Every structure is written in C-alpha cells, then in structure tokens.
Amino acid sequence: MITRQAAAKLWTMLSAAVDTAVSEDPRSAKVLERCSKVYNEIMPAIGNSATGKVELTMHMSLFVHNGRTMADASIRGRTTIAFLRGMRSGGLRFTAAVTPESIHAFVCLACQVIENGGFDTLRIPRQVALEPLVGIVLLAPSDDVRWECVTDIWTSSAYSTAGIDLLSAEPAKLDVVTAVEDAMSLAESGNSLDLAVARTASEGIYSVASQGFDNLLQLAERPEFDVFTVQHSLRVSLLASYVASFMGMSEEAVVELTAGAMFHDVGKGRIPEAVLYKPGRLDDDERRIMHAHPELGAEILLESDSVSPYALGAAWGHHMRHDGRGYPAPRSWYRASRSTSLIQICDVFEALTSRRPYKAPYSPARAYQILYSDPGAFDPGLLAVFTRAMGMYPPGRFVQLIDGRLGRVAKVGCQLDRPIVRLFPDGDLLVLDEPQYSQFAVKRLLEEPEFVRLLRNEPDAPLSAEEAPPLEGDARDDEFEGLGASHGDETESMAELHAHGADCRLC
C-alpha cells in the first residue's frame, strides 16, 4: 500500500492533468506531458505493491487515505472530485496494465463530463465510456471515511464519559452546511436564495449553543466539507454567533447576524471554479474577477424577497477595512455596521487559524498578533471583544496541560491564557484562573487526531504536514509567500492581504 504522502502526490498530479485539459485542449502537448508524469509516478508504486495495484480513494468532497482526509490534495483536485462524484465513484484503482494512453483517456473523459455538466448528458453507456481506461477501475462510493479515529466507538465512549455530547450538536451543524451548499448552488445557477433557510439554521445554532458553544466549535474543526466555501462559511457563522452571544446581543439579532455570516461569501458561487480553486497565485485579471465577489453577493441577496440588512452588509462589506480602504470601492449609500465589522474579524481569524495549502493553521496567539499589526484594518473595540471572547485557547479546542493531562476547553477564563478545561477521562472542570490551580497551565493546543492518539496511549508517530500542531507564534513572514501580492520586498500581513484581496479565495 502506498503512503499517504504518495497518494496525495498522485491525486495532485492527476488533478493537474484534468485541470489543464478543462482549461486548454485535452489533446495538447501539455496535457499529454502531465499524463506521462502520472504514469511515471504510478508505475513504481504499482511495482512495489504486494497486491500489484494502487488505490486512490475519496469520500464526499475530499480525497482520503486509510480513512483519513487529505485536505490539501482535495483543494487542488476540485475538478477531479466533481468528475468522480458525477460518475458516482469513490476513487480509482490502477493496475500494471495502465498506460500513458489510458491515463490520457481518463483525463479526456473527465473533461467531457465536466464540460457537459455530468455523465448522463453524454448519452453513452457507462461501459463504453470506461472501455479506453485500460488498467484504471472506477471504485464504488464508500462511506468508510473518518478523520483519523475520532468517530469510532472507543473515542465516542471516551467523549461520553468525559461529558461531551457531540450528537446533540451535529444536526445544527449539518443544517448550516446544507444551507450554505444550497445557497452556493443556487447562486451558481442564477436562482434567488431563500434566507429563511439560513435563519432556521441560525435558530438551531442558537438553541444548541445555549448549552455551550464548545461542541459546535469542535465539530466545525473537522474537515468534512469543501474547504473554501462550506467549511469556511460554517466556521465564520459559528464564530459570529458565539461572539455576538458573548456580547449580549438579543436572540433576534444573533440569529440575523449568524444568517448573514453564512452567506457572506455567496458571491463566490458566481466566480469561475478555475479562478476560485486555482492552486497557485492569481494573476491581475483573475484577482479582478475575485474582487467582484462582494458585489456579486449583494446582487444575489437583493434578488431575494427576504434579504436582511445583516446579510446584505456582510456580503458587500466583509472585505472593507475599518479605515475605509479595502474593496469594493466605497459607495455613498453604504455605512459600515458593527455586525459587518464583527463578521469581517471572524472571516480573517478563521482564515488564519484554519489549514491552508500554503500554511499550517496559526495558533490564536499568532492570529491576534497579525490582526493587531494593522490598526486601521478592524474596528478596535470589536477586535478587543472578539479577543476576550475567544481567548488564547478557544472553546472546543483540545489542549495538553504542563503536567501532561489532556482536556478540551469548555469556556474562556477571566485571563486570556487560563481557560476552563474539561479534563479527560473523568470530565472534571479545571478553572485555571482560580488561585488553587496557579501551578497548572496549558502547554499546547492539539488537533483532534493527535489528541485522540495521546488519549489512547498510542505510540508516537511522525505527523504529516496536515496533522502537525498549529504554529505557536513562530511563523515567519515568508510563510505568506504564494498567498498573493507583495509590495517591493515587504510581504503584506494577512490583514493587508485580506483588505486588498491579494488572494481573497482564502477568506
């Protein structure tokens, strides 16, 4: 069996061939060259396999390996994933019979299916379509996917013993996911949205969150959906709902603000996927296309009979700075609101603390350092409240204490770096800012897969780039390279990049 890194590389190479075929001539020399590279990469893997085959698998909208997601390869493989989903396939099996020509036939078929909006519109029998794919088998869909071992019976039992009930929060999370997915689909097809769906999902969040936001925020960390749209909008809406509730806003206001946050990026539904999911840096023309998404989002929402000022402000203004810069260009009729300013902060914080193809997720401490580095970017009062609400260790995040014990943050404490921690396995709450616990402190944040491995006392294993713990404030400026534009030799801060839209696909 090939390694996870090898599987990710093969998916990425194959996806590059498919993307090139879609954007150029499938018979071009560039496409043929990419197919040959896939062949040269996969044949040694087949030769080294005890079974004489190599399988690349996917689930829903993500590539997976041994039940574990590969987020980076999935981002780069959006077109390939769309093709395989259109073919009702769960991945690919390569055997020693594969040839460069059969890989090219696969790429051409993918191009045809994508360009025609699905396999059924081709009006050819499936067997006939697959016949040229010598040595390539389309696997049946599979539900056997987990983010590491976080959903198995042992882990579920350990969570339950510690007093964590994720099942009660799952429906509210899925309602948001469905609302965002449907909105993006409707926007892409030119149909109007129904904001009542978002309000219903927001009410579900508010109801579940009344018992605590930690379960929802934990679930939102799991990379189960489209990284750039659904997952991002899910997290931004949860952050906005949490901070607005922390501020003491009324239920009605929290529900409306959360619904607006869900659809803040709906304009991306009308951005070409070739631009939206381009792995590399955008050129000037592509950046101008991306800069249109706030205005497109406002236009889409205005087509709805149930549009609210919260939603309209979020869509239009989430890339406008507190000092008036940013984009779109200021309009005389537009007035920034505190709700839009809050969503803007949530938007950038989410982008900073999430995993992206060009970086590991930043720790909250590093994110705050970047957010505060540009005083004109954000409303200072709201940024202060946001920091107080989230703390250095946000609710729902897993931590290891300096004495080695494991826990999950239940609430922020009176001090930013001393939260209330639910300990494992007994579920006791440790209030770190109480005097009797002054000798205890959080040692580090953990991502859930690593937390579970430590909880199970499994032997230490090297972490892949996707599993590595978040950076704890030691990120270098050059880690922003590839994200977007720079001025001279000075790479822009994330706040600046967000404001100018150097690569606003990412937030």
C-alpha positions in Angstrom: 0.0 0.0 0.0 1.3 3.4 -0.9 1.9 6.1 1.8 -0.5 9.0 2.4 2.1 11.4 1.0 2.4 9.3 -2.2 -1.4 9.2 -2.6 -1.7 12.9 -2.2 1.0 13.5 -4.8 -0.7 11.2 -7.3 -4.1 12.9 -6.8 -2.5 16.3 -7.2 -0.6 15.3 -10.4 -3.7 13.6 -11.9 -5.8 16.6 -11.0 -3.3 19.0 -12.6 -3.7 17.0 -15.9 -7.5 17.2 -15.6 -7.5 20.9 -14.9 -5.2 21.6 -17.8 -7.5 19.5 -20.1 -10.5 21.5 -19.0 -8.8 24.9 -19.4 -6.9 24.1 -22.6 -7.2 21.5 -25.4 -7.3 18.0 -24.0 -5.1 16.8 -26.8 -2.4 19.5 -26.2 1.2 18.6 -25.6 1.0 19.9 -22.1 -1.9 17.6 -21.2 0.0 14.6 -22.7 3.1 15.5 -20.7 1.2 15.7 -17.5 -0.4 12.2 -18.2 3.1 10.8 -18.8 4.3 12.2 -15.5 1.3 10.5 -13.7 2.3 7.2 -15.4 5.9 7.5 -14.4 4.9 8.2 -10.9 2.4 5.4 -10.5 4.2 2.5 -12.2 6.9 2.2 -9.5 4.2 2.4 -6.8 2.4 -0.5 -8.5 5.6 -2.4 -8.8 6.3 -2.0 -5.1 2.8 -3.0 -4.1 2.3 -6.6 -2.8 -1.1 -6.6 -4.5 0.1 -5.3 -7.8 -2.3 -2.3 -7.7 -2.7 1.1 -6.3 -6.0 2.6 -5.0 -6.7 6.3 -4.6 -9.9 6.9 -2.7 -12.3 9.7 -2.0 -15.4 10.4 0.1 -17.9 13.2 -0.4 -15.8 16.2 -1.5 -12.5 15.0 -0.1 -9.7 12.7 -1.1 -8.9 10.2 1.7 -6.3 7.6 2.5 -6.9 4.8 5.0 -9.9 6.7 6.2 -8.1 10.0 6.7 -8.8 13.1 4.8 -6.2 14.8 2.6 -7.3 18.5 2.6 -4.5 20.0 0.5 -4.8 17.5 -2.3 -8.6 17.9 -2.2 -8.4 21.7 -2.6 -6.2 21.2 -5.7 -8.4 18.4 -7.0 -11.8 20.1 -7.1 -12.4 19.3 -10.8 -11.4 15.7 -10.4 -13.6 15.3 -7.4 -16.6 16.8 -9.3 -16.0 14.3 -12.1 -15.8 11.3 -9.9 -18.9 12.4 -8.0 -20.6 12.8 -11.3 -19.6 9.2 -12.1 -20.8 8.0 -8.7 -17.3 6.8 -8.0 -15.4 6.6 -4.7 -11.9 6.7 -6.3 -9.6 4.9 -8.7 -7.7 1.6 -8.8 -4.6 1.4 -11.0 -3.1 -1.9 -12.2 0.0 -2.9 -14.1 -2.0 -2.7 -17.3 -2.2 1.1 -17.1 -0.6 3.1 -19.9 0.0 6.8 -20.6 -2.7 6.5 -23.2 -5.3 5.1 -20.7 -4.4 7.9 -18.3 -5.0 10.4 -21.1 -8.3 8.7 -21.9 -9.3 9.1 -18.2 -8.4 12.8 -18.4 -10.4 13.3 -21.6 -13.4 11.6 -20.2 -13.2 13.8 -17.1 -13.0 16.8 -19.3 -16.1 15.7 -21.3 -18.1 15.0 -18.2 -17.2 18.4 -16.6 -17.9 20.4 -19.7 -21.3 18.7 -20.2 -22.4 19.1 -16.6 -22.5 15.4 -15.8 -22.1 11.9 -17.3 -25.8 11.4 -18.0 -25.8 14.2 -20.6 -23.2 12.4 -22.7 -25.8 9.8 -23.6 -23.3 7.0 -23.9 -23.3 3.7 -22.0 -21.0 3.7 -19.0 -19.3 0.5 -20.2 -18.4 2.2 -23.5 -17.1 5.3 -21.8 -14.9 3.3 -19.5 -13.6 0.9 -22.1 -10.5 3.0 -23.1 -9.4 3.3 -19.4 -7.2 0.2 -19.6 -5.7 -0.6 -16.2 -8.0 2.0 -14.5 -11.0 1.0 -12.5 -13.5 3.4 -11.0 -14.2 2.3 -7.5 -17.7 2.2 -6.0 -18.6 5.0 -3.5 -17.5 4.3 0.1 -18.7 5.6 3.4 -15.6 4.3 5.2 -14.0 7.6 6.0 -13.1 9.1 9.3 -10.9 11.9 10.4 -8.4 9.6 11.9 -10.2 7.7 14.7 -12.3 10.5 16.1 -15.7 8.9 15.2 -15.0 5.3 16.3 -16.8 3.6 19.2 -13.8 3.9 21.6 -13.5 7.6 21.0 -17.2 8.2 21.2 -17.3 6.3 24.5 -14.4 8.3 25.9 -16.1 11.6 24.9 -19.3 10.5 26.6 -17.5 9.5 29.8 -16.0 13.0 29.9 -19.4 14.6 29.5 -19.1 15.6 25.8 -22.3 15.1 23.7 -21.5 15.8 20.1 -24.6 14.1 18.7 -26.8 16.8 20.1 -24.9 19.5 18.2 -24.5 17.6 14.9 -27.9 18.4 13.4 -27.4 22.2 13.9 -24.0 21.9 12.2 -25.5 20.0 9.3 -28.3 22.5 8.8 -25.7 25.2 8.3 -23.7 23.0 5.8 -26.9 22.3 3.9 -27.9 26.0 3.8 -24.5 27.1 2.5 -24.2 24.3 0.0 -27.7 25.1 -1.4 -27.0 28.8 -1.5 -23.8 28.4 -3.5 -25.6 26.0 -5.9 -28.5 28.5 -6.4 -26.1 31.4 -6.8 -24.1 29.5 -9.5 -27.3 28.6 -11.4 -28.6 32.1 -11.2 -31.6 31.4 -9.0 -32.6 33.5 -6.0 -31.9 32.4 -2.4 -34.3 31.9 0.5 -32.8 33.5 3.6 -35.4 31.8 5.7 -33.4 28.6 5.4 -30.4 30.4 6.9 -32.5 31.9 9.7 -33.8 28.4 10.6 -30.2 27.1 10.7 -29.2 30.1 12.8 -32.0 29.4 15.3 -30.8 25.8 15.6 -27.3 27.1 16.4 -28.7 29.5 19.0 -30.7 26.7 20.6 -27.8 24.3 20.8 -25.3 27.0 21.8 -27.4 27.9 24.8 -25.9 24.8 26.4 -22.4 25.9 25.4 -20.6 26.5 22.1 -17.7 24.1 22.7 -19.4 21.1 21.0 -20.3 23.1 17.9 -16.9 24.7 17.6 -15.2 21.3 18.0 -17.4 19.8 15.2 -16.6 22.7 13.0 -12.8 21.9 13.2 -13.3 18.6 11.4 -12.5 18.9 7.7 -15.6 17.1 6.3 -16.7 19.6 3.6 -15.5 21.9 0.9 -12.6 23.8 2.5 -13.1 27.1 0.7 -16.8 27.6 0.8 -18.8 25.4 3.1 -16.3 24.8 5.8 -15.2 28.4 5.9 -18.8 29.8 6.0 -19.7 27.2 8.7 -16.9 28.4 10.9 -17.4 32.1 10.3 -21.1 31.8 11.1 -20.3 29.9 14.3 -17.7 32.4 15.4 -20.0 35.3 14.7 -22.9 33.6 16.6 -20.6 32.8 19.6 -19.1 36.3 19.9 -22.4 38.1 19.3 -23.9 36.0 22.1 -20.9 36.7 24.3 -21.5 40.4 23.7 -25.1 40.0 25.0 -26.9 40.7 21.7 -30.6 39.8 21.6 -31.6 36.4 20.2 -33.2 38.0 17.2 -30.0 40.0 16.4 -27.8 37.0 16.9 -30.0 34.9 14.6 -30.0 37.5 11.8 -26.2 38.2 12.1 -25.4 34.4 12.0 -27.6 34.0 8.9 -25.8 36.9 7.3 -22.4 35.3 8.1 -23.5 32.0 6.5 -24.0 33.8 3.2 -21.2 36.4 3.4 -19.3 34.6 0.6 -22.3 33.6 -1.6 -20.9 35.8 -4.4 -18.2 33.2 -4.9 -20.9 31.0 -6.3 -20.6 33.1 -9.5 -16.8 33.1 -9.6 -15.4 30.6 -12.2 -14.0 27.5 -10.4 -10.8 27.8 -12.5 -10.2 31.0 -10.6 -11.7 30.1 -7.2 -9.8 26.8 -6.9 -6.6 27.7 -8.7 -3.8 26.2 -6.7 -1.2 28.9 -7.4 -1.1 32.7 -7.2 -3.8 34.7 -9.1 -2.7 37.0 -11.9 -4.1 40.5 -12.2 -7.1 39.6 -14.3 -8.0 36.7 -12.0 -7.7 39.0 -9.0 -10.1 41.5 -10.6 -12.6 38.6 -11.1 -12.2 37.6 -7.4 -12.7 41.2 -6.3 -16.2 41.1 -7.8 -17.5 38.5 -5.3 -18.7 41.0 -2.6 -20.8 42.9 -5.2 -22.0 39.7 -6.8 -23.0 38.5 -3.3 -25.0 41.7 -2.7 -26.7 41.4 -6.1 -27.6 37.7 -5.4 -29.1 38.6 -2.0 -31.1 41.6 -3.4 -32.8 39.1 -5.7 -34.3 37.5 -2.5 -37.6 38.8 -1.1 -36.3 38.1 2.4 -32.9 39.8 2.4 -31.9 41.4 5.7 -29.5 44.4 6.3 -27.2 42.0 8.2 -26.8 39.6 5.2 -26.5 42.4 2.7 -23.9 44.2 4.8 -21.9 41.0 5.3 -21.8 40.1 1.7 -21.0 43.7 0.5 -18.7 44.8 3.3 -16.6 41.9 4.6 -13.5 43.0 2.6 -13.8 46.6 3.6 -11.5 47.9 6.2 -12.4 50.0 9.3 -10.4 52.9 7.9 -12.4 52.9 4.6 -9.9 51.1 2.4 -10.3 47.7 1.0 -12.9 46.8 -1.6 -15.4 47.2 -3.2 -14.8 50.9 -3.7 -16.8 53.0 -1.1 -20.4 54.0 -2.1 -22.2 57.0 -0.7 -25.1 54.8 0.4 -23.0 52.3 2.3 -22.5 52.6 6.0 -20.4 50.1 7.9 -22.2 48.4 10.7 -20.9 46.7 13.8 -22.4 43.4 12.6 -20.4 43.6 9.4 -17.3 44.6 11.2 -17.7 41.6 13.5 -18.1 39.2 10.6 -15.0 40.7 8.9 -13.0 39.9 12.0 -14.4 36.4 12.2 -13.7 36.0 8.5 -9.9 36.8 8.8 -9.5 34.9 12.1 -11.0 31.8 10.6 -8.6 32.0 7.6 -5.6 32.5 9.8 -6.4 29.6 12.2 -7.5 27.1 9.5 -5.3 24.9 7.5 -4.5 26.2 4.0 -2.4 24.7 1.2 0.3 27.3 1.9 0.5 27.0 5.7 -0.3 25.1 8.8 -3.1 26.6 10.9 -1.8 29.5 13.0 -2.4 29.5 16.8 -4.9 32.1 18.1 -1.9 33.9 19.6 -0.2 34.3 16.2 -3.6 35.2 14.7 -4.1 38.1 17.2 -0.5 39.3 16.5 -1.4 39.6 12.8 -4.8 41.1 13.4 -3.5 43.8 15.7 -0.5 44.5 13.5 -2.6 46.8 11.3 -4.6 49.3 13.4 -6.7 50.5 10.5 -7.9 47.1 9.4 -10.5 46.3 12.0 -12.8 48.0 14.5 -10.6 48.2 17.6 -13.4 47.9 20.1 -14.9 44.8 18.4 -11.4 43.3 17.9 -10.9 43.6 21.7 -14.2 42.0 22.4 -13.5 39.2 20.0 -10.1 38.5 21.6 -11.8 38.4 25.0 -14.5 36.1 23.8 -12.1 33.6 22.1 -9.1 33.8 24.4 -5.8 32.2 23.5 -7.4 28.8 23.8 -10.9 29.0 22.2 -13.8 26.8 23.4 -14.0 23.4 21.7 -10.2 23.2 21.2 -8.1 20.4 22.7 -5.2 21.1 25.0 -2.4 19.4 26.9 -1.5 20.8 30.3 2.0 21.2 31.6 1.6 18.1 33.8 0.6 16.0 30.7 -3.1 15.8 31.3 -5.4 16.1 28.4 -8.6 18.2 28.1 -10.9 20.3 26.0 -11.6 23.9 26.5 -15.1 24.4 27.9 -15.1 28.2 28.3 -12.8 31.1 28.3 -11.5 32.2 31.7 -11.0 35.6 33.3 -7.5 35.6 31.9 -7.0 35.1 28.2 -4.4 32.3 28.6 -6.2 30.4 31.5 -9.4 28.8 30.3 -11.8 26.5 31.9 -10.8 23.0 30.8 -12.8 19.8 30.8 -10.3 17.0 31.8 -10.2 13.6 30.3 -11.2 10.9 31.1 -13.4 11.9 34.1 -14.8 15.2 32.7 -13.9 17.3 35.7 -13.7 21.1 35.1 -10.4 22.7 35.9 -10.8 26.5 36.3 -7.2 27.5 35.6 -7.5 31.1 36.8 -8.6 30.1 40.3 -5.7 30.6 42.8 -5.5 27.0 43.9 -4.7 25.9 40.3 -2.0 28.5 39.8 0.6 25.8 39.3 -1.2 24.5 36.2 -1.2 25.9 32.7 -1.9 25.0 29.1 1.2 23.6 27.5 -0.1 23.5 23.9 -3.0 23.2 21.6 -3.8 19.9 20.0 -5.6 19.0 16.8 -8.2 16.3 17.4 -6.4 13.4 15.7 -3.3 13.9 17.8 -5.4 14.4 21.0 -7.1 11.0 20.3 -3.8 9.3 19.8 -2.5 10.6 23.1 -5.7 9.7 24.8 -5.4 6.1 23.6 -1.8 6.0 24.6 -0.9 5.0 21.1 2.8 5.1 20.2 4.1 8.4 18.9 4.1 8.6 15.1 5.5 11.2 12.9 2.8 13.7 11.9 2.3 14.6 8.3 2.2 18.3 7.3 -1.6 18.2 7.5 -1.5 16.8 11.1 1.2 19.0 12.5 0.2 21.1 15.5 -0.6 24.7 14.9 2.2 27.2 14.8 2.6 28.8 18.2 3.7 32.3 17.2 6.9 31.3 15.4 5.6 31.8 11.8 7.9 33.8 9.5 6.9 36.5 7.1 8.0 34.4 4.2 5.3 31.8 5.1 2.8 34.3 3.5 4.6 33.9 0.1 2.3 32.4 -2.5 -0.8 33.8 -0.9 -0.9 36.9 -3.0 0.7 40.2 -3.8 3.6 41.9 -2.1 5.0 45.4 -2.3 8.6 45.5 -3.1 10.5 43.2 -0.7 7.8 43.5 2.0 5.3 40.8 2.1 1.9 42.0 3.2 0.4 41.0 6.5 -2.7 38.8 6.4 -4.8 41.8 7.4 -3.4 43.7 4.4 -3.9 40.7 2.1 -7.5 40.5 3.3 -8.1 44.1 2.8 -6.6 44.3 -0.7 -7.9 41.0 -1.8 -4.5 39.6 -2.8 -6.0 36.2 -2.5 -9.4 36.5 -1.1 -10.3 33.0 -2.1 -8.9 32.1 1.3 -11.2 34.2 3.5 
